[in-house]
Amino acid sequence: MARSALTGTRVRERRLRIGLKQADLARAVGVSPSYLNLIEHNRRRVGGELLAALARALGVGEAAL
């Protein structure tokens, strides 16, 4: 994964790599699937608390995202 990739792109790539559906990840972190879709397409920024929740749900450190 390129270091220059945006956070949303890294979230999406990791989610797909582990075979997790977008709706399941959204439910796990407490956001709507449509909001997660906006994040994954880099149309919304990810705050610190949500970033931490995404990292936990994806099984990576926050720095990886």
PDBQT receptor file of N, H, CA, C and O in Angstrom, charges set to zero:
ATOM      1  N   MET A   1       0.852  -1.174   0.000  1.00  0.00    +0.000 N 
ATOM      2  CA  MET A   1       0.000   0.000   0.000  1.00  0.00    +0.000 C 
ATOM      3  C   MET A   1       0.900   1.240   0.000  1.00  0.00    +0.000 C 
ATOM      4  O   MET A   1       1.823   1.346   0.807  1.00  0.00    +0.000 OA
ATOM      5  N   ALA A   2       0.628   2.148  -0.887  1.00  0.00    +0.000 N 
ATOM      6  H   ALA A   2      -0.122   2.062  -1.542  1.00  0.00    +0.000 HD
ATOM      7  CA  ALA A   2       1.458   3.338  -0.998  1.00  0.00    +0.000 C 
ATOM      8  C   ALA A   2       1.286   4.244   0.214  1.00  0.00    +0.000 C 
ATOM      9  O   ALA A   2       0.170   4.439   0.695  1.00  0.00    +0.000 OA
ATOM     10  N   ARG A   3       2.386   4.794   0.705  1.00  0.00    +0.000 N 
ATOM     11  H   ARG A   3       3.292   4.636   0.314  1.00  0.00    +0.000 HD
ATOM     12  CA  ARG A   3       2.319   5.691   1.872  1.00  0.00    +0.000 C 
ATOM     13  C   ARG A   3       1.544   6.961   1.540  1.00  0.00    +0.000 C 
ATOM     14  O   ARG A   3       0.994   7.606   2.432  1.00  0.00    +0.000 OA
ATOM     15  N   SER A   4       1.499   7.324   0.239  1.00  0.00    +0.000 N 
ATOM     16  H   SER A   4       1.946   6.799  -0.486  1.00  0.00    +0.000 HD
ATOM     17  CA  SER A   4       0.806   8.548  -0.142  1.00  0.00    +0.000 C 
ATOM     18  C   SER A   4      -0.711   8.350  -0.236  1.00  0.00    +0.000 C 
ATOM     19  O   SER A   4      -1.448   9.319  -0.419  1.00  0.00    +0.000 OA
ATOM     20  N   ALA A   5      -1.177   7.120  -0.114  1.00  0.00    +0.000 N 
ATOM     21  H   ALA A   5      -0.578   6.333   0.035  1.00  0.00    +0.000 HD
ATOM     22  CA  ALA A   5      -2.614   6.857  -0.194  1.00  0.00    +0.000 C 
ATOM     23  C   ALA A   5      -3.332   7.578   0.943  1.00  0.00    +0.000 C 
ATOM     24  O   ALA A   5      -2.803   7.704   2.047  1.00  0.00    +0.000 OA
ATOM     25  N   LEU A   6      -4.522   8.040   0.661  1.00  0.00    +0.000 N 
ATOM     26  H   LEU A   6      -4.952   7.937  -0.236  1.00  0.00    +0.000 HD
ATOM     27  CA  LEU A   6      -5.309   8.742   1.661  1.00  0.00    +0.000 C 
ATOM     28  C   LEU A   6      -5.892   7.754   2.661  1.00  0.00    +0.000 C 
ATOM     29  O   LEU A   6      -6.014   6.563   2.377  1.00  0.00    +0.000 OA
ATOM     30  N   THR A   7      -6.248   8.262   3.829  1.00  0.00    +0.000 N 
ATOM     31  H   THR A   7      -6.149   9.230   4.060  1.00  0.00    +0.000 HD
ATOM     32  CA  THR A   7      -6.759   7.414   4.909  1.00  0.00    +0.000 C 
ATOM     33  C   THR A   7      -7.945   6.574   4.456  1.00  0.00    +0.000 C 
ATOM     34  O   THR A   7      -7.973   5.371   4.715  1.00  0.00    +0.000 OA
ATOM     35  N   GLY A   8      -8.914   7.168   3.794  1.00  0.00    +0.000 N 
ATOM     36  H   GLY A   8      -8.891   8.146   3.583  1.00  0.00    +0.000 HD
ATOM     37  CA  GLY A   8     -10.089   6.426   3.340  1.00  0.00    +0.000 C 
ATOM     38  C   GLY A   8      -9.725   5.280   2.420  1.00  0.00    +0.000 C 
ATOM     39  O   GLY A   8     -10.306   4.198   2.499  1.00  0.00    +0.000 OA
ATOM     40  N   THR A   9      -8.762   5.522   1.548  1.00  0.00    +0.000 N 
ATOM     41  H   THR A   9      -8.290   6.401   1.483  1.00  0.00    +0.000 HD
ATOM     42  CA  THR A   9      -8.306   4.484   0.628  1.00  0.00    +0.000 C 
ATOM     43  C   THR A   9      -7.666   3.340   1.401  1.00  0.00    +0.000 C 
ATOM     44  O   THR A   9      -7.893   2.173   1.081  1.00  0.00    +0.000 OA
ATOM     45  N   ARG A  10      -6.876   3.658   2.406  1.00  0.00    +0.000 N 
ATOM     46  H   ARG A  10      -6.691   4.606   2.666  1.00  0.00    +0.000 HD
ATOM     47  CA  ARG A  10      -6.235   2.614   3.222  1.00  0.00    +0.000 C 
ATOM     48  C   ARG A  10      -7.269   1.825   4.014  1.00  0.00    +0.000 C 
ATOM     49  O   ARG A  10      -7.137   0.611   4.169  1.00  0.00    +0.000 OA
ATOM     50  N   VAL A  11      -8.299   2.504   4.516  1.00  0.00    +0.000 N 
ATOM     51  H   VAL A  11      -8.406   3.490   4.390  1.00  0.00    +0.000 HD
ATOM     52  CA  VAL A  11      -9.384   1.820   5.236  1.00  0.00    +0.000 C 
ATOM     53  C   VAL A  11     -10.055   0.820   4.292  1.00  0.00    +0.000 C 
ATOM     54  O   VAL A  11     -10.254  -0.341   4.649  1.00  0.00    +0.000 OA
ATOM     55  N   ARG A  12     -10.396   1.272   3.105  1.00  0.00    +0.000 N 
ATOM     56  H   ARG A  12     -10.234   2.216   2.815  1.00  0.00    +0.000 HD
ATOM     57  CA  ARG A  12     -11.075   0.409   2.133  1.00  0.00    +0.000 C 
ATOM     58  C   ARG A  12     -10.202  -0.785   1.745  1.00  0.00    +0.000 C 
ATOM     59  O   ARG A  12     -10.680  -1.919   1.712  1.00  0.00    +0.000 OA
ATOM     60  N   GLU A  13      -8.930  -0.535   1.453  1.00  0.00    +0.000 N 
ATOM     61  H   GLU A  13      -8.542   0.386   1.480  1.00  0.00    +0.000 HD
ATOM     62  CA  GLU A  13      -8.033  -1.623   1.054  1.00  0.00    +0.000 C 
ATOM     63  C   GLU A  13      -7.902  -2.661   2.159  1.00  0.00    +0.000 C 
ATOM     64  O   GLU A  13      -7.933  -3.861   1.887  1.00  0.00    +0.000 OA
ATOM     65  N   ARG A  14      -7.758  -2.216   3.394  1.00  0.00    +0.000 N 
ATOM     66  H   ARG A  14      -7.733  -1.241   3.616  1.00  0.00    +0.000 HD
ATOM     67  CA  ARG A  14      -7.638  -3.151   4.523  1.00  0.00    +0.000 C 
ATOM     68  C   ARG A  14      -8.935  -3.934   4.723  1.00  0.00    +0.000 C 
ATOM     69  O   ARG A  14      -8.907  -5.143   4.957  1.00  0.00    +0.000 OA
ATOM     70  N   ARG A  15     -10.069  -3.241   4.628  1.00  0.00    +0.000 N 
ATOM     71  H   ARG A  15     -10.092  -2.260   4.437  1.00  0.00    +0.000 HD
ATOM     72  CA  ARG A  15     -11.362  -3.907   4.790  1.00  0.00    +0.000 C 
ATOM     73  C   ARG A  15     -11.550  -4.996   3.743  1.00  0.00    +0.000 C 
ATOM     74  O   ARG A  15     -11.977  -6.106   4.062  1.00  0.00    +0.000 OA
ATOM     75  N   LEU A  16     -11.234  -4.679   2.503  1.00  0.00    +0.000 N 
ATOM     76  H   LEU A  16     -10.887  -3.778   2.244  1.00  0.00    +0.000 HD
ATOM     77  CA  LEU A  16     -11.363  -5.667   1.432  1.00  0.00    +0.000 C 
ATOM     78  C   LEU A  16     -10.391  -6.826   1.616  1.00  0.00    +0.000 C 
ATOM     79  O   LEU A  16     -10.742  -7.975   1.350  1.00  0.00    +0.000 OA
ATOM     80  N   ARG A  17      -9.180  -6.537   2.064  1.00  0.00    +0.000 N 
ATOM     81  H   ARG A  17      -8.895  -5.603   2.279  1.00  0.00    +0.000 HD
ATOM     82  CA  ARG A  17      -8.160  -7.568   2.268  1.00  0.00    +0.000 C 
ATOM     83  C   ARG A  17      -8.610  -8.602   3.293  1.00  0.00    +0.000 C 
ATOM     84  O   ARG A  17      -8.317  -9.789   3.150  1.00  0.00    +0.000 OA
ATOM     85  N   ILE A  18      -9.328  -8.152   4.335  1.00  0.00    +0.000 N 
ATOM     86  H   ILE A  18      -9.566  -7.187   4.451  1.00  0.00    +0.000 HD
ATOM     87  CA  ILE A  18      -9.747  -9.095   5.376  1.00  0.00    +0.000 C 
ATOM     88  C   ILE A  18     -11.154  -9.636   5.122  1.00  0.00    +0.000 C 
ATOM     89  O   ILE A  18     -11.678 -10.404   5.929  1.00  0.00    +0.000 OA
ATOM     90  N   GLY A  19     -11.769  -9.236   4.000  1.00  0.00    +0.000 N 
ATOM     91  H   GLY A  19     -11.343  -8.612   3.345  1.00  0.00    +0.000 HD
ATOM     92  CA  GLY A  19     -13.066  -9.781   3.616  1.00  0.00    +0.000 C 
ATOM     93  C   GLY A  19     -14.241  -9.296   4.433  1.00  0.00    +0.000 C 
ATOM     94  O   GLY A  19     -15.207 -10.032   4.638  1.00  0.00    +0.000 OA
ATOM     95  N   LEU A  20     -14.167  -8.059   4.902  1.00  0.00    +0.000 N 
ATOM     96  H   LEU A  20     -13.383  -7.461   4.736  1.00  0.00    +0.000 HD
ATOM     97  CA  LEU A  20     -15.232  -7.481   5.723  1.00  0.00    +0.000 C 
ATOM     98  C   LEU A  20     -16.132  -6.619   4.851  1.00  0.00    +0.000 C 
ATOM     99  O   LEU A  20     -15.650  -5.812   4.057  1.00  0.00    +0.000 OA
ATOM    100  N   LYS A  21     -17.445  -6.792   5.001  1.00  0.00    +0.000 N 
ATOM    101  H   LYS A  21     -17.837  -7.447   5.647  1.00  0.00    +0.000 HD
ATOM    102  CA  LYS A  21     -18.395  -5.975   4.244  1.00  0.00    +0.000 C 
ATOM    103  C   LYS A  21     -18.432  -4.568   4.822  1.00  0.00    +0.000 C 
ATOM    104  O   LYS A  21     -18.224  -4.360   6.018  1.00  0.00    +0.000 OA
ATOM    105  N   GLN A  22     -18.700  -3.616   3.952  1.00  0.00    +0.000 N 
ATOM    106  H   GLN A  22     -18.870  -3.784   2.981  1.00  0.00    +0.000 HD
ATOM    107  CA  GLN A  22     -18.745  -2.220   4.368  1.00  0.00    +0.000 C 
ATOM    108  C   GLN A  22     -19.793  -2.010   5.473  1.00  0.00    +0.000 C 
ATOM    109  O   GLN A  22     -19.540  -1.293   6.442  1.00  0.00    +0.000 OA
ATOM    110  N   ALA A  23     -20.954  -2.630   5.325  1.00  0.00    +0.000 N 
ATOM    111  H   ALA A  23     -21.159  -3.212   4.539  1.00  0.00    +0.000 HD
ATOM    112  CA  ALA A  23     -22.014  -2.479   6.331  1.00  0.00    +0.000 C 
ATOM    113  C   ALA A  23     -21.577  -3.049   7.676  1.00  0.00    +0.000 C 
ATOM    114  O   ALA A  23     -21.916  -2.495   8.722  1.00  0.00    +0.000 OA
ATOM    115  N   ASP A  24     -20.831  -4.146   7.657  1.00  0.00    +0.000 N 
ATOM    116  H   ASP A  24     -20.555  -4.596   6.807  1.00  0.00    +0.000 HD
ATOM    117  CA  ASP A  24     -20.375  -4.752   8.909  1.00  0.00    +0.000 C 
ATOM    118  C   ASP A  24     -19.349  -3.869   9.614  1.00  0.00    +0.000 C 
ATOM    119  O   ASP A  24     -19.392  -3.718  10.835  1.00  0.00    +0.000 OA
ATOM    120  N   LEU A  25     -18.431  -3.288   8.851  1.00  0.00    +0.000 N 
ATOM    121  H   LEU A  25     -18.396  -3.411   7.859  1.00  0.00    +0.000 HD
ATOM    122  CA  LEU A  25     -17.446  -2.390   9.447  1.00  0.00    +0.000 C 
ATOM    123  C   LEU A  25     -18.134  -1.145   9.998  1.00  0.00    +0.000 C 
ATOM    124  O   LEU A  25     -17.814  -0.686  11.095  1.00  0.00    +0.000 OA
ATOM    125  N   ALA A  26     -19.070  -0.605   9.239  1.00  0.00    +0.000 N 
ATOM    126  H   ALA A  26     -19.330  -0.978   8.349  1.00  0.00    +0.000 HD
ATOM    127  CA  ALA A  26     -19.801   0.587   9.686  1.00  0.00    +0.000 C 
ATOM    128  C   ALA A  26     -20.507   0.303  11.013  1.00  0.00    +0.000 C 
ATOM    129  O   ALA A  26     -20.443   1.112  11.939  1.00  0.00    +0.000 OA
ATOM    130  N   ARG A  27     -21.175  -0.840  11.103  1.00  0.00    +0.000 N 
ATOM    131  H   ARG A  27     -21.227  -1.497  10.352  1.00  0.00    +0.000 HD
ATOM    132  CA  ARG A  27     -21.874  -1.215  12.334  1.00  0.00    +0.000 C 
ATOM    133  C   ARG A  27     -20.888  -1.347  13.490  1.00  0.00    +0.000 C 
ATOM    134  O   ARG A  27     -21.177  -0.919  14.607  1.00  0.00    +0.000 OA
ATOM    135  N   ALA A  28     -19.731  -1.936  13.227  1.00  0.00    +0.000 N 
ATOM    136  H   ALA A  28     -19.496  -2.285  12.319  1.00  0.00    +0.000 HD
ATOM    137  CA  ALA A  28     -18.724  -2.167  14.265  1.00  0.00    +0.000 C 
ATOM    138  C   ALA A  28     -18.187  -0.862  14.854  1.00  0.00    +0.000 C 
ATOM    139  O   ALA A  28     -17.836  -0.809  16.032  1.00  0.00    +0.000 OA
ATOM    140  N   VAL A  29     -18.125   0.181  14.039  1.00  0.00    +0.000 N 
ATOM    141  H   VAL A  29     -18.410   0.137  13.081  1.00  0.00    +0.000 HD
ATOM    142  CA  VAL A  29     -17.566   1.453  14.526  1.00  0.00    +0.000 C 
ATOM    143  C   VAL A  29     -18.634   2.497  14.832  1.00  0.00    +0.000 C 
ATOM    144  O   VAL A  29     -18.313   3.605  15.261  1.00  0.00    +0.000 OA
ATOM    145  N   GLY A  30     -19.901   2.151  14.613  1.00  0.00    +0.000 N 
ATOM    146  H   GLY A  30     -20.162   1.251  14.264  1.00  0.00    +0.000 HD
ATOM    147  CA  GLY A  30     -20.984   3.049  14.993  1.00  0.00    +0.000 C 
ATOM    148  C   GLY A  30     -21.291   4.182  14.035  1.00  0.00    +0.000 C 
ATOM    149  O   GLY A  30     -21.714   5.259  14.454  1.00  0.00    +0.000 OA
ATOM    150  N   VAL A  31     -21.079   3.940  12.744  1.00  0.00    +0.000 N 
ATOM    151  H   VAL A  31     -20.736   3.064  12.404  1.00  0.00    +0.000 HD
ATOM    152  CA  VAL A  31     -21.463   4.940  11.740  1.00  0.00    +0.000 C 
ATOM    153  C   VAL A  31     -22.363   4.262  10.715  1.00  0.00    +0.000 C 
ATOM    154  O   VAL A  31     -22.461   3.035  10.682  1.00  0.00    +0.000 OA
ATOM    155  N   SER A  32     -23.016   5.058   9.885  1.00  0.00    +0.000 N 
ATOM    156  H   SER A  32     -22.936   6.055   9.912  1.00  0.00    +0.000 HD
ATOM    157  CA  SER A  32     -23.865   4.488   8.847  1.00  0.00    +0.000 C 
ATOM    158  C   SER A  32     -22.990   3.985   7.692  1.00  0.00    +0.000 C 
ATOM    159  O   SER A  32     -21.889   4.492   7.474  1.00  0.00    +0.000 OA
ATOM    160  N   PRO A  33     -23.484   2.995   6.963  1.00  0.00    +0.000 N 
ATOM    161  CA  PRO A  33     -22.731   2.519   5.794  1.00  0.00    +0.000 C 
ATOM    162  C   PRO A  33     -22.479   3.630   4.774  1.00  0.00    +0.000 C 
ATOM    163  O   PRO A  33     -21.427   3.660   4.136  1.00  0.00    +0.000 OA
ATOM    164  N   SER A  34     -23.438   4.537   4.620  1.00  0.00    +0.000 N 
ATOM    165  H   SER A  34     -24.293   4.512   5.138  1.00  0.00    +0.000 HD
ATOM    166  CA  SER A  34     -23.246   5.623   3.654  1.00  0.00    +0.000 C 
ATOM    167  C   SER A  34     -22.137   6.572   4.101  1.00  0.00    +0.000 C 
ATOM    168  O   SER A  34     -21.390   7.088   3.270  1.00  0.00    +0.000 OA
ATOM    169  N   TYR A  35     -22.024   6.806   5.411  1.00  0.00    +0.000 N 
ATOM    170  H   TYR A  35     -22.630   6.388   6.087  1.00  0.00    +0.000 HD
ATOM    171  CA  TYR A  35     -20.951   7.672   5.915  1.00  0.00    +0.000 C 
ATOM    172  C   TYR A  35     -19.594   6.986   5.733  1.00  0.00    +0.000 C 
ATOM    173  O   TYR A  35     -18.619   7.630   5.346  1.00  0.00    +0.000 OA
ATOM    174  N   LEU A  36     -19.534   5.689   6.010  1.00  0.00    +0.000 N 
ATOM    175  H   LEU A  36     -20.326   5.166   6.324  1.00  0.00    +0.000 HD
ATOM    176  CA  LEU A  36     -18.285   4.949   5.793  1.00  0.00    +0.000 C 
ATOM    177  C   LEU A  36     -17.903   4.983   4.319  1.00  0.00    +0.000 C 
ATOM    178  O   LEU A  36     -16.724   5.091   3.984  1.00  0.00    +0.000 OA
ATOM    179  N   ASN A  37     -18.890   4.893   3.443  1.00  0.00    +0.000 N 
ATOM    180  H   ASN A  37     -19.848   4.805   3.715  1.00  0.00    +0.000 HD
ATOM    181  CA  ASN A  37     -18.610   4.966   2.010  1.00  0.00    +0.000 C 
ATOM    182  C   ASN A  37     -17.972   6.304   1.654  1.00  0.00    +0.000 C 
ATOM    183  O   ASN A  37     -17.030   6.356   0.863  1.00  0.00    +0.000 OA
ATOM    184  N   LEU A  38     -18.484   7.383   2.235  1.00  0.00    +0.000 N 
ATOM    185  H   LEU A  38     -19.250   7.341   2.877  1.00  0.00    +0.000 HD
ATOM    186  CA  LEU A  38     -17.897   8.705   1.977  1.00  0.00    +0.000 C 
ATOM    187  C   LEU A  38     -16.457   8.766   2.486  1.00  0.00    +0.000 C 
ATOM    188  O   LEU A  38     -15.592   9.356   1.838  1.00  0.00    +0.000 OA
ATOM    189  N   ILE A  39     -16.203   8.159   3.638  1.00  0.00    +0.000 N 
ATOM    190  H   ILE A  39     -16.906   7.680   4.164  1.00  0.00    +0.000 HD
ATOM    191  CA  ILE A  39     -14.839   8.119   4.181  1.00  0.00    +0.000 C 
ATOM    192  C   ILE A  39     -13.932   7.351   3.234  1.00  0.00    +0.000 C 
ATOM    193  O   ILE A  39     -12.848   7.818   2.885  1.00  0.00    +0.000 OA
ATOM    194  N   GLU A  40     -14.382   6.166   2.819  1.00  0.00    +0.000 N 
ATOM    195  H   GLU A  40     -15.262   5.787   3.102  1.00  0.00    +0.000 HD
ATOM    196  CA  GLU A  40     -13.552   5.312   1.960  1.00  0.00    +0.000 C 
ATOM    197  C   GLU A  40     -13.256   5.951   0.607  1.00  0.00    +0.000 C 
ATOM    198  O   GLU A  40     -12.252   5.629  -0.029  1.00  0.00    +0.000 OA
ATOM    199  N   HIS A  41     -14.122   6.849   0.171  1.00  0.00    +0.000 N 
ATOM    200  H   HIS A  41     -14.938   7.111   0.687  1.00  0.00    +0.000 HD
ATOM    201  CA  HIS A  41     -13.884   7.540  -1.092  1.00  0.00    +0.000 C 
ATOM    202  C   HIS A  41     -13.296   8.940  -0.872  1.00  0.00    +0.000 C 
ATOM    203  O   HIS A  41     -13.325   9.800  -1.752  1.00  0.00    +0.000 OA
ATOM    204  N   ASN A  42     -12.764   9.127   0.338  1.00  0.00    +0.000 N 
ATOM    205  H   ASN A  42     -12.741   8.428   1.053  1.00  0.00    +0.000 HD
ATOM    206  CA  ASN A  42     -12.034  10.352   0.698  1.00  0.00    +0.000 C 
ATOM    207  C   ASN A  42     -12.855  11.618   0.532  1.00  0.00    +0.000 C 
ATOM    208  O   ASN A  42     -12.338  12.669   0.152  1.00  0.00    +0.000 OA
ATOM    209  N   ARG A  43     -14.157  11.499   0.827  1.00  0.00    +0.000 N 
ATOM    210  H   ARG A  43     -14.577  10.646   1.136  1.00  0.00    +0.000 HD
ATOM    211  CA  ARG A  43     -15.030  12.665   0.765  1.00  0.00    +0.000 C 
ATOM    212  C   ARG A  43     -15.347  13.203   2.154  1.00  0.00    +0.000 C 
ATOM    213  O   ARG A  43     -15.945  14.270   2.292  1.00  0.00    +0.000 OA
ATOM    214  N   ARG A  44     -14.940  12.452   3.194  1.00  0.00    +0.000 N 
ATOM    215  H   ARG A  44     -14.454  11.585   3.082  1.00  0.00    +0.000 HD
ATOM    216  CA  ARG A  44     -15.089  12.893   4.578  1.00  0.00    +0.000 C 
ATOM    217  C   ARG A  44     -13.803  12.600   5.322  1.00  0.00    +0.000 C 
ATOM    218  O   ARG A  44     -13.155  11.579   5.094  1.00  0.00    +0.000 OA
ATOM    219  N   ARG A  45     -13.442  13.504   6.212  1.00  0.00    +0.000 N 
ATOM    220  H   ARG A  45     -13.969  14.334   6.397  1.00  0.00    +0.000 HD
ATOM    221  CA  ARG A  45     -12.253  13.307   7.036  1.00  0.00    +0.000 C 
ATOM    222  C   ARG A  45     -12.600  12.394   8.204  1.00  0.00    +0.000 C 
ATOM    223  O   ARG A  45     -13.758  12.281   8.604  1.00  0.00    +0.000 OA
ATOM    224  N   VAL A  46     -11.575  11.750   8.737  1.00  0.00    +0.000 N 
ATOM    225  H   VAL A  46     -10.634  11.842   8.412  1.00  0.00    +0.000 HD
ATOM    226  CA  VAL A  46     -11.762  10.826   9.853  1.00  0.00    +0.000 C 
ATOM    227  C   VAL A  46     -11.170  11.459  11.100  1.00  0.00    +0.000 C 
ATOM    228  O   VAL A  46      -9.977  11.757  11.146  1.00  0.00    +0.000 OA
ATOM    229  N   GLY A  47     -12.012  11.668  12.121  1.00  0.00    +0.000 N 
ATOM    230  H   GLY A  47     -12.982  11.427  12.084  1.00  0.00    +0.000 HD
ATOM    231  CA  GLY A  47     -11.549  12.216  13.388  1.00  0.00    +0.000 C 
ATOM    232  C   GLY A  47     -10.788  11.171  14.186  1.00  0.00    +0.000 C 
ATOM    233  O   GLY A  47     -10.813   9.987  13.852  1.00  0.00    +0.000 OA
ATOM    234  N   GLY A  48     -10.120  11.602  15.227  1.00  0.00    +0.000 N 
ATOM    235  H   GLY A  48     -10.099  12.564  15.499  1.00  0.00    +0.000 HD
ATOM    236  CA  GLY A  48      -9.275  10.723  16.037  1.00  0.00    +0.000 C 
ATOM    237  C   GLY A  48      -9.997   9.549  16.658  1.00  0.00    +0.000 C 
ATOM    238  O   GLY A  48      -9.496   8.425  16.626  1.00  0.00    +0.000 OA
ATOM    239  N   GLU A  49     -11.169   9.792  17.222  1.00  0.00    +0.000 N 
ATOM    240  H   GLU A  49     -11.576  10.704  17.248  1.00  0.00    +0.000 HD
ATOM    241  CA  GLU A  49     -11.920   8.718  17.877  1.00  0.00    +0.000 C 
ATOM    242  C   GLU A  49     -12.391   7.681  16.860  1.00  0.00    +0.000 C 
ATOM    243  O   GLU A  49     -12.302   6.478  17.110  1.00  0.00    +0.000 OA
ATOM    244  N   LEU A  50     -12.892   8.145  15.716  1.00  0.00    +0.000 N 
ATOM    245  H   LEU A  50     -12.964   9.122  15.513  1.00  0.00    +0.000 HD
ATOM    246  CA  LEU A  50     -13.346   7.228  14.674  1.00  0.00    +0.000 C 
ATOM    247  C   LEU A  50     -12.163   6.480  14.065  1.00  0.00    +0.000 C 
ATOM    248  O   LEU A  50     -12.271   5.295  13.753  1.00  0.00    +0.000 OA
ATOM    249  N   LEU A  51     -11.050   7.162  13.898  1.00  0.00    +0.000 N 
ATOM    250  H   LEU A  51     -10.963   8.125  14.152  1.00  0.00    +0.000 HD
ATOM    251  CA  LEU A  51      -9.856   6.506  13.372  1.00  0.00    +0.000 C 
ATOM    252  C   LEU A  51      -9.421   5.365  14.288  1.00  0.00    +0.000 C 
ATOM    253  O   LEU A  51      -9.056   4.287  13.818  1.00  0.00    +0.000 OA
ATOM    254  N   ALA A  52      -9.462   5.608  15.587  1.00  0.00    +0.000 N 
ATOM    255  H   ALA A  52      -9.758   6.484  15.968  1.00  0.00    +0.000 HD
ATOM    256  CA  ALA A  52      -9.094   4.575  16.550  1.00  0.00    +0.000 C 
ATOM    257  C   ALA A  52     -10.050   3.387  16.461  1.00  0.00    +0.000 C 
ATOM    258  O   ALA A  52      -9.616   2.236  16.512  1.00  0.00    +0.000 OA
ATOM    259  N   ALA A  53     -11.347   3.661  16.329  1.00  0.00    +0.000 N 
ATOM    260  H   ALA A  53     -11.700   4.596  16.288  1.00  0.00    +0.000 HD
ATOM    261  CA  ALA A  53     -12.336   2.592  16.217  1.00  0.00    +0.000 C 
ATOM    262  C   ALA A  53     -12.148   1.794  14.930  1.00  0.00    +0.000 C 
ATOM    263  O   ALA A  53     -12.259   0.568  14.932  1.00  0.00    +0.000 OA
ATOM    264  N   LEU A  54     -11.865   2.487  13.842  1.00  0.00    +0.000 N 
ATOM    265  H   LEU A  54     -11.774   3.483  13.840  1.00  0.00    +0.000 HD
ATOM    266  CA  LEU A  54     -11.623   1.803  12.570  1.00  0.00    +0.000 C 
ATOM    267  C   LEU A  54     -10.382   0.916  12.661  1.00  0.00    +0.000 C 
ATOM    268  O   LEU A  54     -10.390  -0.224  12.196  1.00  0.00    +0.000 OA
ATOM    269  N   ALA A  55      -9.328   1.442  13.255  1.00  0.00    +0.000 N 
ATOM    270  H   ALA A  55      -9.322   2.368  13.633  1.00  0.00    +0.000 HD
ATOM    271  CA  ALA A  55      -8.094   0.665  13.392  1.00  0.00    +0.000 C 
ATOM    272  C   ALA A  55      -8.334  -0.600  14.218  1.00  0.00    +0.000 C 
ATOM    273  O   ALA A  55      -7.870  -1.680  13.852  1.00  0.00    +0.000 OA
ATOM    274  N   ARG A  56      -9.055  -0.467  15.329  1.00  0.00    +0.000 N 
ATOM    275  H   ARG A  56      -9.432   0.410  15.626  1.00  0.00    +0.000 HD
ATOM    276  CA  ARG A  56      -9.378  -1.645  16.153  1.00  0.00    +0.000 C 
ATOM    277  C   ARG A  56     -10.173  -2.665  15.359  1.00  0.00    +0.000 C 
ATOM    278  O   ARG A  56      -9.854  -3.854  15.383  1.00  0.00    +0.000 OA
ATOM    279  N   ALA A  57     -11.211  -2.212  14.651  1.00  0.00    +0.000 N 
ATOM    280  H   ALA A  57     -11.471  -1.246  14.632  1.00  0.00    +0.000 HD
ATOM    281  CA  ALA A  57     -12.080  -3.107  13.909  1.00  0.00    +0.000 C 
ATOM    282  C   ALA A  57     -11.342  -3.793  12.762  1.00  0.00    +0.000 C 
ATOM    283  O   ALA A  57     -11.673  -4.917  12.383  1.00  0.00    +0.000 OA
ATOM    284  N   LEU A  58     -10.335  -3.105  12.213  1.00  0.00    +0.000 N 
ATOM    285  H   LEU A  58     -10.066  -2.192  12.521  1.00  0.00    +0.000 HD
ATOM    286  CA  LEU A  58      -9.572  -3.665  11.096  1.00  0.00    +0.000 C 
ATOM    287  C   LEU A  58      -8.327  -4.424  11.556  1.00  0.00    +0.000 C 
ATOM    288  O   LEU A  58      -7.628  -5.033  10.746  1.00  0.00    +0.000 OA
ATOM    289  N   GLY A  59      -8.059  -4.384  12.851  1.00  0.00    +0.000 N 
ATOM    290  H   GLY A  59      -8.626  -3.889  13.509  1.00  0.00    +0.000 HD
ATOM    291  CA  GLY A  59      -6.933  -5.128  13.392  1.00  0.00    +0.000 C 
ATOM    292  C   GLY A  59      -5.570  -4.555  13.044  1.00  0.00    +0.000 C 
ATOM    293  O   GLY A  59      -4.601  -5.293  12.867  1.00  0.00    +0.000 OA
ATOM    294  N   VAL A  60      -5.502  -3.223  12.948  1.00  0.00    +0.000 N 
ATOM    295  H   VAL A  60      -6.289  -2.623  13.091  1.00  0.00    +0.000 HD
ATOM    296  CA  VAL A  60      -4.223  -2.560  12.663  1.00  0.00    +0.000 C 
ATOM    297  C   VAL A  60      -4.023  -1.402  13.635  1.00  0.00    +0.000 C 
ATOM    298  O   VAL A  60      -4.955  -1.003  14.334  1.00  0.00    +0.000 OA
ATOM    299  N   GLY A  61      -2.831  -0.875  13.676  1.00  0.00    +0.000 N 
ATOM    300  H   GLY A  61      -2.074  -1.199  13.108  1.00  0.00    +0.000 HD
ATOM    301  CA  GLY A  61      -2.572   0.309  14.483  1.00  0.00    +0.000 C 
ATOM    302  C   GLY A  61      -3.075   1.550  13.754  1.00  0.00    +0.000 C 
ATOM    303  O   GLY A  61      -3.195   1.562  12.529  1.00  0.00    +0.000 OA
ATOM    304  N   GLU A  62      -3.364   2.587  14.524  1.00  0.00    +0.000 N 
ATOM    305  H   GLU A  62      -3.267   2.578  15.519  1.00  0.00    +0.000 HD
ATOM    306  CA  GLU A  62      -3.846   3.832  13.919  1.00  0.00    +0.000 C 
ATOM    307  C   GLU A  62      -2.872   4.386  12.897  1.00  0.00    +0.000 C 
ATOM    308  O   GLU A  62      -3.285   4.952  11.885  1.00  0.00    +0.000 OA
ATOM    309  N   ALA A  63      -1.593   4.229  13.150  1.00  0.00    +0.000 N 
ATOM    310  H   ALA A  63      -1.257   3.769  13.972  1.00  0.00    +0.000 HD
ATOM    311  CA  ALA A  63      -0.578   4.752  12.227  1.00  0.00    +0.000 C 
ATOM    312  C   ALA A  63      -0.639   4.081  10.857  1.00  0.00    +0.000 C 
ATOM    313  O   ALA A  63      -0.210   4.665   9.862  1.00  0.00    +0.000 OA
ATOM    314  N   ALA A  64      -1.173   2.847  10.798  1.00  0.00    +0.000 N 
ATOM    315  H   ALA A  64      -1.522   2.373  11.606  1.00  0.00    +0.000 HD
ATOM    316  CA  ALA A  64      -1.282   2.135   9.534  1.00  0.00    +0.000 C 
ATOM    317  C   ALA A  64      -2.358   2.739   8.633  1.00  0.00    +0.000 C 
ATOM    318  O   ALA A  64      -2.354   2.533   7.419  1.00  0.00    +0.000 OA
ATOM    319  N   LEU A  65      -3.283   3.489   9.246  1.00  0.00    +0.000 N 
ATOM    320  H   LEU A  65      -3.286   3.656  10.231  1.00  0.00    +0.000 HD
ATOM    321  CA  LEU A  65      -4.349   4.097   8.462  1.00  0.00    +0.000 C 
ATOM    322  C   LEU A  65      -4.026   5.537   8.155  1.00  0.00    +0.000 C 
ATOM    323  O   LEU A  65      -4.812   6.221   7.499  1.00  0.00    +0.000 OA
TER     324      LEU A  65
